[in-house]
């Protein structure tokens, strides 16, 4: 639970300080993102987000290494607002911005 709360606070603070969101909305969005990441760690999950072009994209993805044939290289700084996932339909890694996750 401590890691989940820490993740939520990191995402919410990034939304407040870098994107200018108010605290209430930032924490609501941060909880959605954290719960999605938690579900993706268990298996494939369907979700939707708004692409940079404004188009709504539905995806099915995971971050569970047992579902994908990939060895992580590591050594990369993590941005709390970037949500990476393995796209089941495309068979490649993709990502979206936390603030673009649809309800």
N, C-alpha and C positions, 0 to 999 in steps of 0.2 A: 504494500500500500504506500510505503514511503516513496518508492521510486515513481509510482504513478502520480502522487501529489507533486513531487519535484518536477516531473515532466510537464504537468498541467501549469505549474507556476512559471516555468521557463517559457512555454508557448505564450501564455497570457501576457507576461512581461514584454516579450518580443513584440506582440501585437500592439501593446500600449505604447511602448517607447519608439518603435521603428515605423509602425503603420498608423499611429495616432488614434487607435480605438479607445473607447471608454472602457473602464475596468470591468463593468458588468458584462458587456457583450464579449469582451476578450476572454473572460473566464468561461462563458458559455461555449464559445467556439473551441477553446482549449480542451475542455472536457470532451467534446465531440471527437476531436482529433485524437486525444489520448485513448479514448475507448475504442476507436477504429484501429489504432496501432495495436492495442491489446488483443482485439479480435483477429487481426491479420497475423499475429504471432502464433495463433492456434491453427490457422488454416485459411482457405480462400474465403473472401468476403466481397459481397457486391456493394458498391457505393457510387456516388456521383459527385462530380466537382465541376466548377466553371473554368474552362480553359482561358488562357490569356486573351484569346480572340473574342471571348464572350459567349462562346458556344458551350452548352451543357454536355458533359461527357460521362457516360456510364461505364464503369469498369468493374472487373473482378480481379482482385489481386491478393497477394500474401507477402509476408516477410519471413515466413517460416522456412529455414534452410532445408528441411526434410522434403519439402514439396518442389524444390528447384535444384537443378544440378549446377551449382555455382560455388566456388570457393572465394570467400571475401578476401580482399587484398588488405583492407584496413588502412590505418595511417591518415585518415582524412578527417578534417574538422567537421563537426556536425552542426548544421543550422537548424535550430528548433522549429523554424517555420517551413522547412522543406520536408515533405512526406514522401519518401521513396517506397516503391512497391514493385513486385514482379507481376506484370500483366499476363494473366492466363491466356487471354485471347490472342495477344500479339507475340507472346513468348519472349519478351524482353523486359528489362527494367525501365521504369518510368517514374516520374514524381510530379507532385503538384504542391502548390502553396497552401499552407494550413488555412489561411483566410478564405480560400476558394472552395473549401469543402461544403457541399450542399447539405441542407437539413434532412 
